C-alpha cells in the first residue's frame, strides 16, 4: 500500500509538471545508412530455460554496446512525453515486481546489468509505448494485413514504423524463443526491448500490434496502477501461453492493457483472423475475417476500422487497393510483401516488414527496410 501511495504522489507531481511544461527533448543525431536496400534481420535464439536475467545476453552481446545504448536513449528522448515522468519510472524500478510481472522484471534487470544502463532507463524504454500511445507523433504508422489464399492458408504481414527508424533499423532482430530446445514462438523486436509487437507460434497463431492514437497519458498511467499489463508484454504472454487461435483470441480480448492498441490475430484455419480494438482496460470493437467486407482479408493501420482515415495518411486504402489488385487467386507471401511495399504503406519511417504464417513456420521472415521512397 505504501508503495502504491508513493507512486500515486509521484504521478500527481509528474502530471502537474507535464501540463505546465512545453519543452522538447533533444534527439541524438545519427548518420543514415549509405545504401538503399532491404536486408534480412539477424536471427537469435533466446533460451527460455535460462534464468531470466541471463536470457537476453546472447542477443545484445552481438551489438556494439555504444550503438545499442545510443539507439535506446534516442528512443527514450524522442517519445518521453515529459522528463517529469522519470521519477515515476525510478519508483517503479525500486519496486519492480509491484508493477512488472515476473519473469519480465528479472529480464529487465539482466538487460540493465549487461548494458550498464540504469534499471529505470531500461524500464522506461520497455514501457515507452504505454506512455506515448496517446500521442499521434509517436509510433506514426503501422500496417497489419491478414489474408487467406486459395488453399485456405492464412498469411499475416506487417510493417512497423517509427520516427527514429534510422536507429531502430540497426537494432531490429528476429528472435527464436525456445524451450526445451524447441521453438515455442518466433518474434521480431528491437535489441533491448523484451516485449513483442510481432510474433508467430508455429501451427497455432500469429499476432501483431498496431498503435492506437487515443486516450490520455494520465489515463494510461492510472491504468498501470490498476493492474493492467504493459501492452506488448501482454502480447508476448499470449505467445507464451496460448495454444491455438481460439485461446489467443480469448486472451487478447480478456487481458487489460495499459494503453489503447489494435491487436491483429490470425490462425491456421479459414476464418481465423480478427482485429481487436482495445481502449486499454476494455475492448472497443472486434472485426473478424469472416465479417470482413473484403471477404478474404482484413487490413488495419492506425485508425478505427469504422472511421475514415485522414486524407493525409490513407495507408488503409493504399493497402486495400493493392490487395484487390493481387486478388485471392494470386495471394502468397511474396505478393503480401509487395503489398506492404507500395507507396504510403511503405514509407520513410518503416523499420521492418515481417511476413508470417502460423500454418507454415518456414514463411516467417523479417526484412529491415532501408529502401523507403524519399
Kinemage of the C-alpha trace (Angstrom):
@kinemage 1
@onewidth
@group {chain A} dominant
@subgroup {mainchain}
@vectorlist {calphas} color= white
{ca unk a 1} P 0.000 0.000 0.000
{ca unk a 2} L 2.808 2.419 0.844
{ca unk a 3} L 4.432 1.689 -2.499
{ca unk a 4} L 1.190 2.500 -4.296
{ca unk a 5} L 0.726 5.729 -2.352
{ca unk a 6} L 4.263 6.825 -3.197
{ca unk a 7} L 3.709 6.151 -6.888
{ca unk a 8} L 0.379 7.994 -6.927
{ca unk a 9} L 2.080 11.000 -5.313
{ca unk a 10} L 4.898 10.940 -7.873
{ca unk a 11} L 2.301 10.554 -10.637
{ca unk a 12} L 0.468 13.647 -9.384
{ca unk a 13} L 3.655 15.719 -9.363
{ca unk a 14} L 4.655 14.460 -12.806
{ca unk a 15} L 1.293 15.339 -14.304
{ca unk a 16} L 1.444 18.821 -12.844
{ca unk a 17} L 4.820 19.361 -14.472
{ca unk a 18} L 3.664 17.692 -17.697
{ca unk a 19} L 0.853 20.153 -18.234
{ca unk a 20} L 2.911 23.177 -17.254
{ca unk a 21} L 5.915 22.322 -19.402
{ca unk a 22} L 6.244 22.707 -23.149
{ca unk a 23} L 9.906 21.842 -23.632
{ca unk a 24} L 11.032 19.228 -26.137
{ca unk a 25} L 13.612 16.526 -25.509
{ca unk a 26} L 16.749 16.543 -27.595
{ca unk a 27} L 17.336 13.769 -30.106
{ca unk a 28} L 20.789 12.377 -30.724
{ca unk a 29} L 21.761 12.535 -34.389
{ca unk a 30} L 22.944 9.504 -36.325
{ca unk a 31} L 24.080 9.050 -39.908
{ca unk a 32} L 21.664 7.277 -42.224
{ca unk a 33} L 22.684 4.031 -43.929
{ca unk a 34} L 24.778 4.652 -47.009
{ca unk a 35} L 22.734 2.269 -49.135
{ca unk a 36} L 19.143 1.663 -50.167
{ca unk a 37} L 18.247 -1.969 -49.613
{ca unk a 38} L 16.146 -4.431 -47.686
{ca unk a 39} L 18.220 -6.896 -45.701
{ca unk a 40} L 17.161 -9.899 -43.608
{ca unk a 41} L 17.084 -9.308 -39.869
{ca unk a 42} L 19.616 -11.307 -37.909
{ca unk a 43} L 18.078 -14.237 -36.066
{ca unk a 44} L 18.983 -15.120 -32.491
{ca unk a 45} L 17.935 -17.914 -30.171
{ca unk a 46} L 16.560 -16.925 -26.780
{ca unk a 47} L 16.644 -19.828 -24.326
{ca unk a 48} L 13.634 -19.590 -22.008
{ca unk a 49} L 15.151 -22.309 -19.830
{ca unk a 50} L 17.895 -19.912 -18.709
{ca unk a 51} L 17.435 -17.757 -15.609
{ca unk a 52} L 15.529 -14.632 -16.736
{ca unk a 53} L 18.450 -12.294 -16.006
{ca unk a 54} L 20.627 -14.213 -18.489
{ca unk a 55} L 18.177 -14.698 -21.361
{ca unk a 56} L 18.914 -11.610 -23.448
{ca unk a 57} L 22.695 -11.656 -23.097
{ca unk a 58} L 23.029 -13.813 -26.223
{ca unk a 59} L 21.167 -11.182 -28.223
{ca unk a 60} L 22.663 -7.905 -27.022
{ca unk a 61} L 26.254 -9.164 -26.906
{ca unk a 62} L 26.274 -9.134 -30.723
{ca unk a 63} L 25.771 -5.370 -30.807
{ca unk a 64} L 28.221 -2.566 -30.255
{ca unk a 65} L 27.150 -1.521 -26.747
{ca unk a 66} L 27.623 2.162 -27.545
{ca unk a 67} L 25.424 1.958 -30.656
{ca unk a 68} L 22.808 -0.057 -28.797
{ca unk a 69} L 22.673 2.365 -25.882
{ca unk a 70} L 22.612 5.332 -28.245
{ca unk a 71} L 19.618 3.823 -30.020
{ca unk a 72} L 17.759 3.128 -26.787
{ca unk a 73} L 18.433 6.583 -25.388
{ca unk a 74} L 17.284 8.156 -28.665
{ca unk a 75} L 14.022 6.253 -28.336
{ca unk a 76} L 13.892 7.417 -24.711
{ca unk a 77} L 14.342 11.071 -25.659
{ca unk a 78} L 12.063 11.026 -28.693
{ca unk a 79} L 8.999 9.519 -27.041
{ca unk a 80} L 9.257 10.511 -23.390
{ca unk a 81} L 6.343 12.967 -23.057
{ca unk a 82} L 7.977 14.776 -20.170
{ca unk a 83} L 11.126 14.371 -18.138
{ca unk a 84} L 8.838 14.789 -15.156
{ca unk a 85} L 7.909 11.138 -15.684
{ca unk a 86} L 11.416 9.984 -14.844
{ca unk a 87} L 10.717 9.898 -11.061
{ca unk a 88} L 7.768 7.602 -11.741
{ca unk a 89} L 9.978 5.170 -13.594
{ca unk a 90} L 12.612 5.364 -10.880
{ca unk a 91} L 9.908 4.496 -8.341
{ca unk a 92} L 8.817 1.558 -10.493
{ca unk a 93} L 12.414 0.371 -10.731
{ca unk a 94} L 12.751 0.377 -6.929
{ca unk a 95} L 9.686 -1.854 -6.552
{ca unk a 96} L 9.737 -3.594 -9.908
{ca unk a 97} L 7.642 -6.643 -9.029
{ca unk a 98} L 4.795 -4.379 -7.913
{ca unk a 99} L 4.352 -3.172 -11.491
{ca unk a 100} L 6.156 -5.546 -13.874
{ca unk a 101} L 5.282 -9.262 -13.626
{ca unk a 102} L 7.914 -11.970 -13.483
{ca unk a 103} L 9.864 -13.207 -15.343
{ca unk a 104} L 9.893 -9.893 -17.204
{ca unk a 105} L 11.080 -7.937 -14.172
{ca unk a 106} L 14.219 -10.072 -13.931
{ca unk a 107} L 14.772 -9.918 -17.700
{ca unk a 108} L 14.844 -6.125 -17.394
{ca unk a 109} L 17.324 -6.392 -14.531
{ca unk a 110} L 19.517 -8.596 -16.693
{ca unk a 111} L 19.469 -6.078 -19.541
{ca unk a 112} L 20.311 -3.276 -17.136
{ca unk a 113} L 23.364 -5.178 -15.971
{ca unk a 114} L 24.675 -6.359 -19.334
{ca unk a 115} L 24.136 -2.953 -20.995
{ca unk a 116} L 25.383 -0.991 -17.972
{ca unk a 117} L 22.260 1.195 -18.051
{ca unk a 118} L 20.131 2.378 -15.158
{ca unk a 119} L 17.284 -0.001 -14.441
{ca unk a 120} L 14.850 2.909 -14.576
{ca unk a 121} L 16.016 3.782 -18.101
{ca unk a 122} L 15.622 0.174 -19.239
{ca unk a 123} L 12.135 0.069 -17.737
{ca unk a 124} L 11.196 3.313 -19.470
{ca unk a 125} L 12.355 2.090 -22.870
{ca unk a 126} L 10.302 -1.059 -22.401
{ca unk a 127} L 7.076 0.753 -21.459
{ca unk a 128} L 7.591 3.651 -23.886
{ca unk a 129} L 4.545 2.623 -25.911
{ca unk a 130} L 2.308 2.699 -22.870
{ca unk a 131} L 3.171 6.293 -22.023
{ca unk a 132} L 3.275 7.590 -25.604
{ca unk a 133} L 0.491 5.726 -27.455
{ca unk a 134} L -1.890 8.647 -26.908
{ca unk a 135} L 0.479 10.880 -28.873
{ca unk a 136} L -0.090 10.858 -32.637
{ca unk a 137} L 3.540 11.932 -33.140
{ca unk a 138} L 4.688 8.665 -31.582
{ca unk a 139} L 4.691 5.373 -33.464
{ca unk a 140} L 3.405 7.140 -36.538
{ca unk a 141} L 2.404 4.322 -38.830
{ca unk a 142} L 1.909 0.589 -38.635
{ca unk a 143} L 0.126 -1.650 -41.116
{ca unk a 144} L -1.058 -5.213 -40.473
{ca unk a 145} L -2.755 -7.434 -43.054
{ca unk a 146} L -4.219 -10.930 -42.734
{ca unk a 147} L -5.333 -12.789 -45.848
{ca unk a 148} L -6.198 -16.328 -46.923
{ca unk a 149} L -5.043 -17.921 -50.187
{ca unk a 150} L -6.971 -20.328 -52.408
{ca unk a 151} L -5.719 -23.348 -50.421
{ca unk a 152} L -7.039 -21.872 -47.170
{ca unk a 153} L -3.616 -20.965 -45.788
{ca unk a 154} L -3.619 -17.778 -43.764
{ca unk a 155} L -0.762 -15.336 -44.332
{ca unk a 156} L -0.106 -12.454 -41.943
{ca unk a 157} L 2.137 -9.492 -42.690
{ca unk a 158} L 3.049 -6.211 -41.063
{ca unk a 159} L 5.098 -3.066 -41.418
{ca unk a 160} L 6.331 -1.427 -38.245
{ca unk a 161} L 7.191 2.254 -38.445
{ca unk a 162} L 8.961 4.566 -36.028
{ca unk a 163} L 10.111 8.147 -36.398
{ca unk a 164} L 13.560 7.177 -35.087
{ca unk a 165} L 13.823 4.428 -37.685
{ca unk a 166} L 17.455 5.129 -38.503
{ca unk a 167} L 18.390 3.926 -35.037
{ca unk a 168} L 15.904 1.109 -34.717
{ca unk a 169} L 16.689 -0.480 -38.053
{ca unk a 170} L 20.137 -1.146 -36.630
{ca unk a 171} L 18.565 -2.818 -33.581
{ca unk a 172} L 15.945 -4.944 -35.370
{ca unk a 173} L 16.238 -8.651 -34.592
{ca unk a 174} L 14.285 -11.810 -35.259
{ca unk a 175} L 14.190 -13.971 -32.137
{ca unk a 176} L 13.521 -17.681 -31.862
{ca unk a 177} L 12.143 -18.204 -28.362
{ca unk a 178} L 12.986 -21.779 -27.404
{ca unk a 179} L 12.054 -24.007 -24.508
{ca unk a 180} L 13.459 -27.499 -24.076
{ca unk a 181} L 15.469 -26.980 -27.257
{ca unk a 182} L 12.319 -26.474 -29.346
{ca unk a 183} L 10.827 -23.313 -30.791
{ca unk a 184} L 7.948 -22.021 -28.705
{ca unk a 185} L 7.392 -18.968 -30.922
{ca unk a 186} L 9.195 -16.569 -33.251
{ca unk a 187} L 9.138 -12.813 -32.849
{ca unk a 188} L 10.545 -9.619 -34.286
{ca unk a 189} L 11.655 -6.955 -31.847
{ca unk a 190} L 14.436 -4.486 -31.120
{ca unk a 191} L 17.536 -5.379 -29.144
{ca unk a 192} L 16.980 -4.099 -25.612
{ca unk a 193} L 13.198 -4.443 -25.816
{ca unk a 194} L 11.715 -7.574 -24.248
{ca unk a 195} L 8.106 -7.088 -25.322
{ca unk a 196} L 6.736 -8.486 -28.575
{ca unk a 197} L 4.967 -6.415 -31.230
{ca unk a 198} L 5.164 -9.077 -33.967
{ca unk a 199} L 5.177 -12.838 -33.421
{ca unk a 200} L 4.013 -16.258 -34.525
{ca unk a 201} L 3.506 -19.563 -32.730
{ca unk a 202} L 4.084 -22.493 -35.117
{ca unk a 203} L 0.913 -24.360 -36.102
{ca unk a 204} L -1.166 -22.198 -33.768
{ca unk a 205} L -1.497 -18.445 -34.448
{ca unk a 206} L 0.249 -15.190 -35.350
{ca unk a 207} L -0.206 -11.743 -33.823
{ca unk a 208} L 0.836 -8.149 -34.439
{ca unk a 209} L 0.132 -4.908 -32.599
{ca unk a 210} L -0.589 -1.505 -34.148
{ca unk a 211} L -0.628 1.761 -32.254
{ca unk a 212} L -3.996 3.320 -31.442
{ca unk a 213} L -3.677 7.077 -31.002
{ca unk a 214} L -6.349 7.583 -28.376
{ca unk a 215} L -6.525 8.232 -24.672
{ca unk a 216} L -4.565 10.482 -22.354
{ca unk a 217} L -1.264 9.950 -20.601
{ca unk a 218} L -2.866 10.248 -17.163
{ca unk a 219} L -5.346 7.522 -18.069
{ca unk a 220} L -2.556 5.260 -19.255
{ca unk a 221} L -0.622 5.801 -16.047
{ca unk a 222} L -3.655 5.272 -13.855
{ca unk a 223} L -4.375 2.116 -15.809
{ca unk a 224} L -0.894 0.932 -14.873
{ca unk a 225} L -1.839 1.378 -11.235
{ca unk a 226} L -4.952 -0.739 -11.776
{ca unk a 227} L -3.062 -3.930 -12.601
{ca unk a 228} L -3.218 -3.625 -16.377
{ca unk a 229} L -0.483 -5.243 -18.460
{ca unk a 230} L 2.199 -3.296 -20.327
{ca unk a 231} L 0.711 -3.624 -23.799
{ca unk a 232} L 3.385 -5.584 -25.594
{ca unk a 233} L 4.293 -7.649 -22.556
{ca unk a 234} L 0.678 -8.787 -22.818
{ca unk a 235} L 1.221 -9.743 -26.451
{ca unk a 236} L 4.324 -11.706 -25.563
{ca unk a 237} L 2.419 -13.530 -22.827
{ca unk a 238} L -0.199 -14.556 -25.399
{ca unk a 239} L 2.547 -16.140 -27.500
{ca unk a 240} L 3.971 -17.896 -24.450
{ca unk a 241} L 0.718 -19.229 -23.039
{ca unk a 242} L -1.962 -19.625 -25.713
{ca unk a 243} L -2.044 -22.966 -27.512
{ca unk a 244} L -4.213 -22.114 -30.519
{ca unk a 245} L -6.083 -19.291 -32.250
{ca unk a 246} L -9.161 -19.533 -30.045
{ca unk a 247} L -7.186 -19.291 -26.817
{ca unk a 248} L -5.013 -16.484 -28.223
{ca unk a 249} L -8.087 -14.544 -29.323
{ca unk a 250} L -9.729 -15.030 -25.939
{ca unk a 251} L -6.621 -13.876 -24.086
{ca unk a 252} L -6.282 -10.776 -26.293
{ca unk a 253} L -9.900 -9.906 -25.563
{ca unk a 254} L -9.759 -10.579 -21.826
{ca unk a 255} L -6.358 -9.107 -20.861
{ca unk a 256} L -6.497 -5.415 -19.870
{ca unk a 257} L -3.624 -3.370 -21.275
{ca unk a 258} L -2.225 -0.075 -20.080
{ca unk a 259} L -2.582 1.663 -23.447
{ca unk a 260} L -5.094 1.518 -26.293
{ca unk a 261} L -3.972 -0.770 -29.124
{ca unk a 262} L -5.054 -2.717 -32.177
{ca unk a 263} L -4.227 -6.420 -31.870
{ca unk a 264} L -4.375 -8.290 -35.163
{ca unk a 265} L -4.596 -12.057 -34.674
{ca unk a 266} L -4.606 -14.870 -37.239
{ca unk a 267} L -4.798 -18.659 -37.029
{ca unk a 268} L -4.341 -21.698 -39.228
{ca unk a 269} L -7.926 -22.395 -40.324
{ca unk a 270} L -10.132 -20.413 -42.729
{ca unk a 271} L -11.910 -17.574 -40.959
{ca unk a 272} L -9.365 -17.376 -38.119
{ca unk a 273} L -8.450 -13.730 -38.202
{ca unk a 274} L -9.516 -10.640 -36.256
{ca unk a 275} L -8.794 -7.017 -35.449
{ca unk a 276} L -9.315 -6.470 -31.731
{ca unk a 277} L -9.582 -2.786 -30.865
{ca unk a 278} L -8.727 -2.131 -27.232
{ca unk a 279} L -9.358 1.039 -25.233
{ca unk a 280} L -6.901 -0.318 -22.707
{ca unk a 281} L -8.903 -1.943 -19.969
{ca unk a 282} L -11.782 -2.871 -22.268
{ca unk a 283} L -12.481 -3.921 -25.849
{ca unk a 284} L -13.954 -1.231 -28.106
{ca unk a 285} L -14.604 -3.319 -31.214
{ca unk a 286} L -13.853 -6.630 -32.920
{ca unk a 287} L -13.776 -7.232 -36.668
{ca unk a 288} L -13.268 -10.848 -37.739
{ca unk a 289} L -12.038 -12.173 -41.055
{ca unk a 290} L -15.414 -13.780 -41.691
{ca unk a 291} L -17.078 -10.377 -41.134
{ca unk a 292} L -14.731 -8.501 -43.439
{ca unk a 293} L -16.379 -6.746 -46.366
{ca unk a 294} L -13.375 -7.806 -48.431
{ca unk a 295} L -14.234 -11.467 -47.909
{ca unk a 296} L -10.724 -12.905 -47.765
{ca unk a 297} L -8.577 -10.327 -45.961
{ca unk a 298} L -8.537 -7.660 -43.249
{ca unk a 299} L -6.373 -4.536 -43.047
{ca unk a 300} L -5.527 -2.433 -40.001
{ca unk a 301} L -3.334 0.653 -39.893
{ca unk a 302} L -3.674 3.158 -37.032
{ca unk a 303} L -7.278 4.221 -37.295
{ca unk a 304} L -10.504 2.720 -36.035
{ca unk a 305} L -11.933 0.384 -38.712
{ca unk a 306} L -15.351 2.071 -38.611
{ca unk a 307} L -13.901 5.526 -39.310
{ca unk a 308} L -12.348 7.008 -42.417
{ca unk a 309} L -8.590 7.514 -42.157
{ca unk a 310} L -7.347 11.066 -42.648
{ca unk a 311} L -6.524 12.071 -46.210
{ca unk a 312} L -3.011 12.913 -45.048
{ca unk a 313} L -2.322 9.295 -44.028
{ca unk a 314} L -4.565 6.958 -46.005
{ca unk a 315} L -2.436 3.829 -45.862
{ca unk a 316} L -5.576 1.751 -45.418
{ca unk a 317} L -6.955 2.462 -48.901
{ca unk a 318} L -3.499 2.086 -50.432
{ca unk a 319} L -3.243 -1.389 -48.867
{ca unk a 320} L -6.803 -2.313 -49.867
{ca unk a 321} L -6.223 -1.257 -53.472
{ca unk a 322} L -3.016 -3.283 -53.602
{ca unk a 323} L -4.688 -6.362 -52.092
{ca unk a 324} L -7.549 -6.114 -54.589
{ca unk a 325} L -5.085 -5.917 -57.476
{ca unk a 326} L -3.317 -9.051 -56.232
{ca unk a 327} L -6.561 -10.987 -55.746
{ca unk a 328} L -7.132 -14.122 -53.732
{ca unk a 329} L -6.083 -16.402 -56.594
{ca unk a 330} L -2.596 -14.877 -56.663
{ca unk a 331} L -2.174 -14.247 -52.952
{ca unk a 332} L 1.087 -15.553 -51.478
{ca unk a 333} L 3.782 -14.490 -49.001
{ca unk a 334} L 5.690 -12.880 -51.862
{ca unk a 335} L 2.636 -10.931 -53.005
{ca unk a 336} L 1.883 -9.774 -49.464
{ca unk a 337} L 5.436 -8.447 -49.186
{ca unk a 338} L 4.810 -6.475 -52.390
{ca unk a 339} L 1.572 -5.091 -50.961
{ca unk a 340} L 3.469 -3.943 -47.878
{ca unk a 341} L 5.953 -2.269 -50.222
{ca unk a 342} L 3.532 0.016 -52.076
{ca unk a 343} L 3.802 3.751 -51.544
{ca unk a 344} L 2.281 5.110 -48.311
{ca unk a 345} L 2.034 1.621 -46.784
{ca unk a 346} L 5.801 1.568 -47.105
{ca unk a 347} L 7.211 4.929 -46.074
{ca unk a 348} L 10.337 6.620 -44.798
{ca unk a 349} L 9.603 5.565 -41.190
{ca unk a 350} L 9.191 1.852 -41.952
{ca unk a 351} L 11.798 -0.071 -39.965
{ca unk a 352} L 10.880 -3.617 -40.924
{ca unk a 353} L 8.438 -5.849 -42.777
{ca unk a 354} L 7.551 -9.276 -41.404
{ca unk a 355} L 5.686 -11.972 -43.322
{ca unk a 356} L 4.453 -14.987 -41.348
{ca unk a 357} L 2.042 -17.885 -41.437
{ca unk a 358} L 1.307 -19.950 -38.360
{ca unk a 359} L 0.343 -22.871 -40.618
{ca unk a 360} L 3.790 -22.788 -42.263
{ca unk a 361} L 6.542 -21.606 -39.868
{ca unk a 362} L 9.075 -21.525 -42.724
{ca unk a 363} L 7.295 -18.440 -44.078
{ca unk a 364} L 8.411 -16.303 -41.119
{ca unk a 365} L 10.850 -13.705 -42.419
{ca unk a 366} L 11.717 -10.181 -41.362
{ca unk a 367} L 13.306 -7.711 -43.734
{ca unk a 368} L 14.858 -4.495 -42.451
{ca unk a 369} L 13.728 -1.739 -44.804
{ca unk a 370} L 16.368 0.743 -45.846
{ca unk a 371} L 14.847 1.332 -49.293
{ca unk a 372} L 11.938 3.628 -48.441
{ca unk a 373} L 10.821 6.189 -51.037
{ca unk a 374} L 12.093 9.681 -50.293
